[in-house]
Amino acid sequence: MKIALDAMGGDYAPKNTIEGAVLALKEFPLIEELVLVGNTSAIETELKRAGYEDARINIVHATEVVDMDESAARAIRQKKDASISRAIDLVKNGRVQAMVSAGHTGAAVAASVLKLRTLKGVERPAVACILPTERKAFVLIDAGANPNSEADNLLQFAIMGSVYARYVLDRVNPSIGLLSIGEEDTTGNEITKEASKLLKRTDLNFQGNIEGSDLFENPPDVVVCDGFTGNVLLKTAEAAALAIFASLKRQLFKSRLRKLGALLVKDAFITIRNRLNPDAYGGSQLLGVNGTCIIAHGSSSPVAIKNAIRAAAHAIQYELNPHIIEEIQKYELRAPLRG
């Protein structure tokens, strides 16, 4: 497997990205080559600091970085030598099979669509994110690629999410829920109502609308929404989890008696923390483009970067794109779903 890493992408790059790359190379022997894209001097400095050498590492120099506060479309047009663009170029040219970036999500989406194009029949790509819960993990799609979406887009997100859940999470006939403000068909905005009608006319395992209060109690395998809603949900859920664990830790260490009690249940807390830790999943796949692109959080730790690289390796193995094309075409060949 050959994977490119945007070494300059992320809030803590290149330190965290290089440390994550080192962890990945140590843990995943199936990686034949890891191409680190970015400022050569900065990358070599971090590799030297880590005291790590590996013949599987290659560096592709890039002189520019897309900053988090930049306009994605403008940055891709003007910064031709940005590390995120160069990494996607490597996918386009067949030098690598997948790329990973913790940089500007909008820039990753824009560059992927511009350079890789969308798969046949796909109108818009979507970010598929795995969210853990106490009972099971589920797929959230779209988690940030499309702030504004039409009903037809939500239908395609559901199709792509179903394929993703089937092959990545090993779910047979994945259940699908449409995120709304109520379970009734009459609730939600006009786009959600129309999307619900379209989904009911498919043979997808559509369970109807799902409310936010149900997501972490009894979620379907796939939760469909527009990218604005999905990104807000994702970041809110992760922030809430961190706040709860931080508050719990403070309370447990307020007295000696509480500390003693904490020791008794330490294993349980560790188990829950590991199960719900978003770093364990590392990155989200941009579905619907003609290539494999894994998008990680801007604040990704080295462990999260390592797991994003693992996600890229798994995506290469799953070969999702042919399955997505097949499912999209299946719906196109049928009688129109509208009307």
Secondary structure as GFF3:
##gff-version 3
##sequence-region A 1 339
A	DSSP	beta_strand	2	6	.	.	.	ID=ss1
A	DSSP	alpha_helix	15	27	.	.	.	ID=ss2
A	DSSP	beta_strand	33	38	.	.	.	ID=ss3
A	DSSP	alpha_helix	40	50	.	.	.	ID=ss4
A	DSSP	beta_strand	57	61	.	.	.	ID=ss5
A	DSSP	alpha_helix	72	78	.	.	.	ID=ss6
A	DSSP	alpha_helix	83	92	.	.	.	ID=ss7
A	DSSP	beta_strand	98	101	.	.	.	ID=ss8
A	DSSP	alpha_helix	105	116	.	.	.	ID=ss9
A	DSSP	beta_strand	126	131	.	.	.	ID=ss10
A	DSSP	beta_strand	138	141	.	.	.	ID=ss11
A	DSSP	alpha_helix	151	168	.	.	.	ID=ss12
A	DSSP	beta_strand	175	179	.	.	.	ID=ss13
A	DSSP	alpha_helix	190	200	.	.	.	ID=ss14
A	DSSP	beta_strand	205	210	.	.	.	ID=ss15
A	DSSP	three_ten_helix	212	214	.	.	.	ID=ss16
A	DSSP	beta_strand	222	224	.	.	.	ID=ss17
A	DSSP	alpha_helix	227	252	.	.	.	ID=ss18
A	DSSP	alpha_helix	256	264	.	.	.	ID=ss19
A	DSSP	alpha_helix	266	276	.	.	.	ID=ss20
A	DSSP	three_ten_helix	278	280	.	.	.	ID=ss21
A	DSSP	beta_strand	283	287	.	.	.	ID=ss22
A	DSSP	beta_strand	293	296	.	.	.	ID=ss23
A	DSSP	alpha_helix	302	318	.	.	.	ID=ss24
A	DSSP	alpha_helix	320	333	.	.	.	ID=ss25
###
